[in-house]
Amino acid sequence: MKKHIVILFFVLFANYTYAQSWQQIFPDPLLQNYIAEALDSNSDLRIAQLALEQSEAMMKSAKLSYLPSFSFAPSASVSKAQSTPSAFTYELPVTMNWELNFGGKQHYQKEMAKLQLQKDTAQLKYARIQIAAELANAYYTLIMLDRQYAITHEAINIQQENLRALRAFQEVGQQSEAAVNQAEASYQGVVASLAMLEAQILKTETAICLMLNRHPEHIRRTSYEEAKGVVMNVDRPIPLETLSSRPDVLAAEYELRSMFCNVKVARSEFYPTFSISGSAGWTNNIGEIVNPAQLLLNAIGTLVQPLFAMGRLKANLKVAKLQREQAQIAFEKALLTAGGEVRNALADCLACRAREEARTLQVDAAQKAYENSIEHNRYANTTYLEVLVAQSAWLDAQLLQTADWLEMQQSFINLYKAVCPEQ
């Protein structure tokens, strides 16, 4: 285990941040409303909540395993022999059974139930973080698609005007048929991409409705210009122990501890078990028919030491030890996975931030090149191919800029999932 902790020190950089709540990380008001709704109504979260309630019930049952069990089993009968009156007999017994294992079986079973409850609690918390992240991802994807739709629609309008102008110039012999065909092909390509964007918007809205447990409908969102992005400061360090408090890491730890208890439960089966059973109740059948009824008491104690169980006890112990080893491997993997996720998310955040300024300069340069190509085509004897190339480059640069914006939001969301702040 020390080896893996050392690995984590080398894997993790000390320059990522940690926020306390999803409200601070996702400041967009509409997104906050959607996340709050999803945390209350999402189907997966409701199933996880029910699993947690089952563990709570099992935990309460395990706490009472030290106490004796009682049952009430009344019985009655009527008998009649030839030439004799009918005889009615009854018993109203309360039976008791109390079992105590000298290997501490009840204690370890209670610890296993407690750890299972803690594991389910951590898994529910991790599921809430995942739902918030997935919803935020889809929400910002919608904003990006809206922006790309607007850019594409504007490009279609521009290309329509240019195509009309080209056809007019062709009629007077100032443009060739090849230039018109090139403009027509470019125009139809942009129209086709607009239809694809409409389908993607519809699918993303449907995905959000599913997370909100709604029927498919329109999803309100802010505009690209007014959208509030994810707030994650990647320049401030956080303690390494933050990873050890990740819900998925905690769940793996609780599972490992539970498997240790399971081994002890399997080993306790080799120890003797002392049980006391007894009954007390009223009856009118004590050798003869008497009334009123008499009180009947009996008790017995037994001590059972397993000697030979056809190899079942040894097999159970071996299986328990193997399950413990599996849980240990899973725990080590969870630690390494947590470190790798933080490192990858941080690298993506820094890369997106580094290219943000360069992409802005690219868009500005592509716009100027397009405007200059139009002027040059008006007053110089050139083909319209130069204009089409410049226009296509400007459109692609704008679409890439919006895709970069979404990728930055997604990198921050991935960092949020990797760090797993308080939920």
Backbone torsions as a table, in degrees:
resi	resn	phi	psi	omega
1	MET	NA	-37.4	178.4
2	LYS	-61.2	-35.6	179.7
3	LYS	-60.0	-40.9	-177.0
4	HIS	-73.4	-32.8	176.0
5	ILE	-64.7	-40.0	177.1
6	VAL	-63.1	-41.6	178.8
7	ILE	-59.3	-40.6	-179.0
8	LEU	-62.9	-34.5	178.1
9	PHE	-62.5	-36.0	179.5
10	PHE	-80.8	-31.2	-176.8
11	VAL	-72.4	-39.4	-172.8
12	LEU	-88.2	138.2	169.2
13	PHE	-86.1	157.5	-178.2
14	ALA	-100.5	34.8	-177.4
15	ASN	-138.1	50.7	168.9
16	TYR	-126.7	170.5	-170.1
17	THR	-118.9	176.6	-178.1
18	TYR	-146.8	125.2	178.7
19	ALA	-109.3	159.9	-170.5
20	GLN	-89.8	-23.6	-175.8
21	SER	-150.6	157.2	179.8
22	TRP	-70.3	-23.8	176.9
23	GLN	-63.8	-34.5	177.9
24	GLN	-74.7	-32.6	-176.1
25	ILE	-79.7	-35.8	-179.6
26	PHE	-114.5	87.4	-173.2
27	PRO	-80.2	-9.6	-178.6
28	ASP	-64.7	123.7	-175.1
29	PRO	-60.1	-43.8	-179.8
30	LEU	-64.7	-41.4	178.3
31	LEU	-63.7	-39.4	177.9
32	GLN	-60.9	-40.4	178.3
33	ASN	-64.4	-40.8	179.8
34	TYR	-66.1	-41.7	179.8
35	ILE	-64.0	-43.8	178.8
36	ALA	-61.0	-40.2	178.2
37	GLU	-65.8	-42.4	-179.6
38	ALA	-64.7	-38.9	-179.6
39	LEU	-65.4	-21.8	179.0
40	ASP	-93.8	-31.3	-169.4
41	SER	-121.8	-4.8	-178.0
42	ASN	-61.5	136.2	-175.5
43	SER	-64.1	-43.2	-179.1
44	ASP	-63.0	-39.4	179.0
45	LEU	-68.6	-36.0	178.6
46	ARG	-66.5	-38.1	176.5
47	ILE	-65.0	-42.7	178.4
48	ALA	-63.6	-36.3	178.5
49	GLN	-65.8	-39.6	177.9
50	LEU	-66.0	-37.3	176.0
51	ALA	-63.1	-38.1	177.8
52	LEU	-65.5	-40.5	179.1
53	GLU	-65.9	-34.6	174.9
54	GLN	-63.2	-42.0	178.6
55	SER	-64.9	-36.2	177.2
56	GLU	-63.7	-40.5	178.2
57	ALA	-64.6	-41.9	178.6
58	MET	-66.0	-34.5	178.5
59	MET	-65.5	-42.4	178.2
60	LYS	-63.3	-38.6	178.4
61	SER	-66.3	-39.4	-178.9
62	ALA	-66.3	-32.4	179.2
63	LYS	-65.1	-26.5	-178.2
64	LEU	-94.2	7.2	-176.0
65	SER	-69.0	-18.7	179.0
66	TYR	-77.2	-19.0	-174.6
67	LEU	-86.5	154.1	176.5
68	PRO	-71.5	157.6	176.7
69	SER	-101.6	144.4	-179.4
70	PHE	-124.7	147.1	176.3
71	SER	-145.8	152.8	-179.2
72	PHE	-119.1	119.9	-174.8
73	ALA	-133.1	79.3	179.5
74	PRO	-71.0	150.9	177.4
75	SER	-147.7	155.3	179.7
76	ALA	-151.1	153.4	178.3
77	SER	-150.6	156.2	176.4
78	VAL	-126.0	128.4	179.2
79	SER	-128.0	149.5	-179.5
80	LYS	-149.6	124.1	174.0
81	ALA	-100.8	164.8	-177.9
82	GLN	-63.4	133.0	178.0
83	SER	66.9	18.4	176.5
84	THR	-126.1	153.6	178.6
85	PRO	-72.4	161.1	178.0
86	SER	-65.8	144.2	179.0
87	ALA	-118.2	125.5	179.8
88	PHE	-109.0	121.9	178.7
89	THR	-122.5	153.5	179.5
90	TYR	-151.8	158.6	172.5
91	GLU	-137.7	140.2	177.9
92	LEU	-125.1	70.5	-174.0
93	PRO	-90.4	148.4	168.1
94	VAL	-114.2	115.4	-176.1
95	THR	-100.0	150.7	-178.8
96	MET	-132.8	140.1	175.8
97	ASN	-138.8	129.8	-177.2
98	TRP	-133.2	123.3	-175.8
99	GLU	-122.4	134.7	-179.5
100	LEU	-134.7	120.9	179.1
101	ASN	-94.3	130.0	-176.9
102	PHE	-73.4	-10.9	177.3
103	GLY	-89.9	2.1	178.8
104	GLY	79.9	29.9	-176.7
105	LYS	-59.4	-45.3	-178.5
106	GLN	-63.3	-38.3	-179.4
107	HIS	-63.8	-45.3	-177.8
108	TYR	-72.3	-32.3	175.3
109	GLN	-65.5	-36.9	176.7
110	LYS	-66.6	-39.8	178.0
111	GLU	-64.4	-38.6	177.5
112	MET	-63.3	-41.8	178.2
113	ALA	-64.5	-37.9	177.8
114	LYS	-65.0	-43.8	179.8
115	LEU	-68.2	-34.9	176.8
116	GLN	-64.4	-39.0	176.5
117	LEU	-63.4	-43.9	178.4
118	GLN	-64.7	-38.2	178.3
119	LYS	-63.9	-46.2	180.0
120	ASP	-65.5	-33.9	176.3
121	THR	-64.0	-44.1	179.1
122	ALA	-66.2	-39.4	179.7
123	GLN	-66.0	-36.5	176.4
124	LEU	-64.8	-42.2	178.0
125	LYS	-62.8	-42.1	179.3
126	TYR	-66.2	-37.1	177.5
127	ALA	-64.5	-36.2	177.4
128	ARG	-65.2	-40.5	177.6
129	ILE	-64.0	-42.5	-179.9
130	GLN	-64.2	-41.0	179.6
131	ILE	-65.0	-44.0	178.2
132	ALA	-60.5	-41.5	-179.3
133	ALA	-68.2	-43.8	-179.8
134	GLU	-64.6	-39.0	179.2
135	LEU	-66.7	-42.8	178.1
136	ALA	-63.0	-40.3	178.5
137	ASN	-59.9	-47.5	-179.9
138	ALA	-66.7	-37.1	-179.2
139	TYR	-64.3	-47.0	179.3
140	TYR	-70.3	-27.8	173.9
141	THR	-63.8	-39.9	176.8
142	LEU	-61.2	-43.5	179.5
143	ILE	-62.7	-42.9	178.7
144	MET	-63.7	-42.1	179.2
145	LEU	-65.0	-37.8	175.8
146	ASP	-60.3	-42.6	179.5
147	ARG	-65.3	-44.1	178.2
148	GLN	-65.2	-34.6	177.1
149	TYR	-64.1	-43.5	179.8
150	ALA	-65.3	-42.1	178.6
151	ILE	-62.5	-44.6	-178.9
152	THR	-65.5	-41.1	179.3
153	HIS	-63.8	-40.5	177.0
154	GLU	-64.9	-39.9	177.9
155	ALA	-63.2	-37.1	177.7
156	ILE	-62.8	-44.1	179.2
157	ASN	-61.3	-42.1	179.6
158	ILE	-64.7	-43.5	-178.0
159	GLN	-69.1	-30.7	174.7
160	GLN	-62.3	-45.9	179.0
161	GLU	-64.2	-42.0	179.3
162	ASN	-64.5	-38.2	-179.8
163	LEU	-66.0	-38.6	176.4
164	ARG	-63.2	-42.6	-179.9
165	ALA	-64.6	-40.2	179.8
166	LEU	-63.0	-42.1	179.3
167	ARG	-65.1	-36.2	176.7
168	ALA	-66.4	-41.0	178.2
169	PHE	-66.6	-33.8	179.3
170	GLN	-64.6	-36.3	-179.4
171	GLU	-64.7	-30.0	-179.8
172	VAL	-98.7	6.0	174.8
173	GLY	83.1	16.3	-179.1
174	GLN	-95.8	-9.0	176.1
175	GLN	-136.1	149.7	-178.5
176	SER	-87.3	164.2	177.1
177	GLU	-66.6	-31.0	178.5
178	ALA	-63.0	-39.5	178.9
179	ALA	-65.0	-39.9	178.4
180	VAL	-65.4	-42.7	179.2
181	ASN	-63.6	-39.7	177.4
182	GLN	-63.6	-42.2	178.4
183	ALA	-65.3	-39.6	178.5
184	GLU	-63.7	-43.1	179.2
185	ALA	-63.6	-42.5	178.2
186	SER	-63.3	-41.2	179.6
187	TYR	-62.8	-46.9	-178.7
188	GLN	-66.0	-33.4	176.4
189	GLY	-64.0	-40.0	178.2
190	VAL	-69.3	-38.1	177.3
191	VAL	-61.1	-42.0	179.1
192	ALA	-63.6	-39.3	179.2
193	SER	-66.7	-29.9	177.7
194	LEU	-65.4	-40.2	178.1
195	ALA	-64.4	-37.5	178.1
196	MET	-65.7	-38.3	178.4
197	LEU	-65.0	-39.0	177.9
198	GLU	-60.7	-42.0	178.9
199	ALA	-66.2	-40.2	179.4
200	GLN	-64.8	-39.0	177.7
201	ILE	-62.7	-44.5	179.9
202	LEU	-62.2	-43.6	-179.9
203	LYS	-65.3	-39.3	-179.6
204	THR	-67.6	-39.6	176.3
205	GLU	-62.5	-40.0	178.4
206	THR	-63.9	-39.8	178.4
207	ALA	-63.4	-40.9	178.5
208	ILE	-65.2	-42.6	178.6
209	CYS	-60.9	-37.3	177.9
210	LEU	-63.8	-41.9	178.1
211	MET	-66.3	-28.9	178.9
212	LEU	-88.2	-0.4	-177.4
213	ASN	60.1	41.9	178.4
214	ARG	-114.6	164.0	167.1
215	HIS	-73.3	151.5	-179.3
216	PRO	-57.0	129.7	-179.8
217	GLU	-158.7	175.8	179.1
218	HIS	-69.7	140.2	179.5
219	ILE	-110.1	121.7	177.1
220	ARG	-72.0	143.7	176.4
221	ARG	-155.3	159.7	178.7
222	THR	-77.6	164.8	179.3
223	SER	-77.1	165.1	180.0
224	TYR	-61.2	-39.9	-177.4
225	GLU	-70.5	-29.2	-175.7
226	GLU	-103.7	-1.2	-176.2
227	ALA	-66.1	138.4	175.3
228	LYS	-98.7	116.7	-176.5
229	GLY	-75.8	175.7	179.3
230	VAL	-67.5	137.2	-178.6
231	VAL	-102.8	101.2	175.5
232	MET	-138.6	114.4	179.2
233	ASN	-86.0	114.2	-175.8
234	VAL	-94.2	10.6	-175.6
235	ASP	-105.4	-5.0	-177.2
236	ARG	-111.5	136.3	-178.9
237	PRO	-77.4	158.4	173.5
238	ILE	-132.2	159.0	-179.8
239	PRO	-65.3	150.1	179.0
240	LEU	-65.9	-29.1	-177.3
241	GLU	-66.1	-9.5	175.7
242	THR	-58.5	-38.3	180.0
243	LEU	-65.7	-35.0	-179.6
244	SER	-68.0	-16.9	178.6
245	SER	-98.2	5.8	174.2
246	ARG	-61.1	137.2	-176.5
247	PRO	-59.1	-37.9	-179.4
248	ASP	-70.3	-34.2	176.2
249	VAL	-68.6	-41.4	177.5
250	LEU	-62.7	-40.6	179.3
251	ALA	-61.8	-41.7	177.8
252	ALA	-65.4	-36.9	178.2
253	GLU	-66.3	-43.6	179.2
254	TYR	-64.3	-36.5	177.6
255	GLU	-64.7	-40.9	178.7
256	LEU	-63.8	-45.3	179.2
257	ARG	-64.4	-35.9	178.1
258	SER	-64.8	-37.2	178.8
259	MET	-68.9	-31.4	173.3
260	PHE	-62.3	-43.3	177.7
261	CYS	-66.1	-34.7	179.3
262	ASN	-63.9	-37.3	175.8
263	VAL	-62.6	-41.9	179.7
264	LYS	-67.4	-34.4	175.7
265	VAL	-63.9	-44.5	179.1
266	ALA	-64.1	-36.5	179.0
267	ARG	-71.9	-31.1	-178.7
268	SER	-68.3	-18.8	178.4
269	GLU	-65.0	-18.8	178.7
270	PHE	-79.3	-14.6	-177.0
271	TYR	-88.0	157.4	179.1
272	PRO	-69.3	155.0	178.6
273	THR	-120.6	128.3	178.8
274	PHE	-104.7	127.3	-179.4
275	SER	-130.6	143.9	176.6
276	ILE	-122.5	129.4	176.7
277	SER	-129.5	147.3	-179.7
278	GLY	-163.6	170.9	178.8
279	SER	-147.8	153.3	175.8
280	ALA	-147.3	139.9	-179.6
281	GLY	177.4	-178.4	-179.5
282	TRP	-102.0	143.2	177.1
283	THR	-151.0	156.1	172.9
284	ASN	-116.9	21.2	-176.7
285	ASN	-124.6	77.8	179.1
286	ILE	-121.2	69.9	178.9
287	GLY	82.0	-26.3	-179.4
288	GLU	-153.9	162.1	-179.3
289	ILE	-81.6	117.0	179.9
290	VAL	-131.5	153.6	172.9
291	ASN	-143.0	136.1	6.3
292	PRO	-74.4	173.2	-177.3
293	ALA	-65.7	155.0	-178.8
294	GLN	-110.0	153.3	177.4
295	LEU	-85.1	128.3	-178.2
296	LEU	-114.1	128.4	-179.9
297	LEU	-127.5	139.4	170.6
298	ASN	-156.4	151.0	-180.0
299	ALA	-150.5	150.1	179.7
300	ILE	-150.1	142.5	177.5
301	GLY	-120.5	140.1	-179.2
302	THR	-133.6	150.0	176.2
303	LEU	-125.7	120.8	-175.4
304	VAL	-116.8	123.1	176.5
305	GLN	-114.1	114.7	179.8
306	PRO	-62.3	134.3	176.4
307	LEU	-115.3	-49.1	-179.9
308	PHE	-146.2	121.1	-179.5
309	ALA	-125.5	36.0	176.5
310	MET	58.4	32.7	177.0
311	GLY	79.2	2.1	-176.5
312	ARG	-65.3	-41.4	-176.6
313	LEU	-67.2	-42.7	178.6
314	LYS	-66.6	-38.4	178.6
315	ALA	-64.6	-41.6	178.8
316	ASN	-62.6	-39.3	179.4
317	LEU	-66.8	-42.0	179.5
318	LYS	-64.4	-43.1	178.3
319	VAL	-61.8	-41.7	179.6
320	ALA	-62.5	-40.4	178.2
321	LYS	-66.1	-39.6	177.9
322	LEU	-66.4	-38.3	176.9
323	GLN	-65.2	-34.6	176.4
324	ARG	-64.6	-41.9	178.2
325	GLU	-64.3	-39.4	176.6
326	GLN	-61.1	-44.0	179.7
327	ALA	-65.2	-34.6	178.3
328	GLN	-66.9	-41.4	177.5
329	ILE	-64.0	-42.4	179.5
330	ALA	-63.6	-37.0	178.8
331	PHE	-66.9	-44.5	178.0
332	GLU	-61.6	-41.0	178.4
333	LYS	-64.5	-38.7	179.2
334	ALA	-61.6	-39.6	178.2
335	LEU	-64.5	-47.4	-179.1
336	LEU	-66.6	-38.0	178.2
337	THR	-63.5	-40.8	179.0
338	ALA	-60.9	-45.3	178.5
339	GLY	-63.8	-41.2	179.5
340	GLY	-65.7	-38.7	179.5
341	GLU	-64.7	-41.2	177.9
342	VAL	-64.0	-44.5	-178.9
343	ARG	-62.1	-45.4	-179.1
344	ASN	-66.3	-43.3	179.9
345	ALA	-63.9	-39.6	178.6
346	LEU	-64.6	-42.6	178.5
347	ALA	-61.2	-40.1	178.1
348	ASP	-65.4	-41.0	179.0
349	CYS	-60.4	-47.0	-178.4
350	LEU	-66.6	-37.9	179.6
351	ALA	-66.7	-42.8	179.1
352	CYS	-64.1	-41.4	-179.7
353	ARG	-68.1	-33.4	-177.8
354	ALA	-69.7	-33.5	-176.3
355	ARG	-94.8	-0.9	-178.5
356	GLU	-61.6	-47.8	-178.4
357	GLU	-66.8	-40.3	179.9
358	ALA	-63.4	-37.9	179.5
359	ARG	-67.6	-36.6	177.5
360	THR	-63.3	-43.5	177.9
361	LEU	-64.1	-35.5	178.5
362	GLN	-64.5	-42.9	179.6
363	VAL	-63.7	-44.4	179.5
364	ASP	-62.3	-43.6	-179.5
365	ALA	-66.2	-39.4	179.3
366	ALA	-65.9	-37.0	177.7
367	GLN	-65.3	-43.9	178.3
368	LYS	-63.8	-39.7	179.1
369	ALA	-63.7	-38.2	178.4
370	TYR	-66.8	-45.4	179.6
371	GLU	-63.5	-40.5	179.1
372	ASN	-67.1	-35.8	179.9
373	SER	-65.9	-35.0	177.7
374	ILE	-64.8	-46.5	179.0
375	GLU	-62.9	-41.1	-178.9
376	HIS	-66.3	-34.7	-179.9
377	ASN	-72.1	-28.9	-179.6
378	ARG	-71.3	-40.1	-171.0
379	TYR	-109.3	0.1	179.0
380	ALA	-124.3	156.9	-179.0
381	ASN	-87.4	75.5	-179.6
382	THR	-126.7	165.2	176.4
383	THR	-80.6	166.2	180.0
384	TYR	-81.2	-2.8	-179.6
385	LEU	-59.9	-37.9	179.7
386	GLU	-61.9	-39.7	178.5
387	VAL	-66.3	-43.7	-179.6
388	LEU	-62.3	-41.9	179.1
389	VAL	-63.7	-43.6	-179.9
390	ALA	-66.6	-40.1	178.9
391	GLN	-65.6	-42.6	178.0
392	SER	-62.4	-40.1	179.0
393	ALA	-65.2	-38.5	179.0
394	TRP	-67.2	-44.0	178.7
395	LEU	-61.8	-46.0	179.7
396	ASP	-62.4	-38.7	-179.9
397	ALA	-64.5	-40.5	178.8
398	GLN	-67.1	-41.8	178.7
399	LEU	-64.9	-39.2	177.6
400	LEU	-66.3	-35.0	178.9
401	GLN	-64.2	-42.2	177.4
402	THR	-68.8	-36.7	176.8
403	ALA	-64.7	-37.7	176.8
404	ASP	-63.8	-39.4	178.9
405	TRP	-61.6	-45.0	177.7
406	LEU	-63.8	-40.8	-179.7
407	GLU	-63.7	-34.5	176.6
408	MET	-66.3	-43.7	178.0
409	GLN	-62.2	-40.5	179.9
410	GLN	-66.8	-35.7	178.1
411	SER	-66.6	-38.3	176.0
412	PHE	-66.8	-38.8	177.9
413	ILE	-64.1	-41.4	177.6
414	ASN	-63.9	-36.1	176.5
415	LEU	-67.3	-38.4	175.6
416	TYR	-60.1	-44.5	178.1
417	LYS	-66.7	-35.0	-177.0
418	ALA	-71.6	-37.7	-178.7
419	VAL	-82.8	-31.5	177.8
420	CYS	55.1	72.2	178.3
421	PRO	-71.0	179.3	179.7
422	GLU	-60.2	138.7	-177.3
423	GLN	-118.1	NA	NA
